[in-house]
Amino acid sequence: MMVFAERVFEMTEKRIAIKDDRKKAMISLIKKYFNEEREEDLGDLGAQLILDFFIEKIAPDIYNQGLEDAHLYISEKLEDMYGLQL
């Protein structure tokens, strides 16, 4: 049985919208990364701008790759089903 993660985003007019609680968690992760890896104290606004950039410019490519991967996986499974024909 496959269990899917809770949906943390939705597509609105070809745009990814992250739920507020997840967005806050992502902002915290960005701030933590900059503090630990770059020794920079990044504020909420700076982290928000970085997150917005990734959501707008990078996330669509990752989302589309996920769709392509899922399509390929499902297509392969459908081909396997044809092998079960009598």
C-alpha angles and dihedrals in degrees: 000000000000120000118199124211120251111276106256098177141032135205113242117181091335091312128113114235116193119209113251097245092051091045090055090050091049091050089052090051092050091050091048092049093051091047096048101035103031101022089232124138103225118190128219093264094051092048090047091053091050091048091048090051092052092046093049102038109023109023095067091060091049091047092049091049089053090052091050091049091049091048091051092047093049092045091053091049091050090052088052089054092056087061089064094063117120 
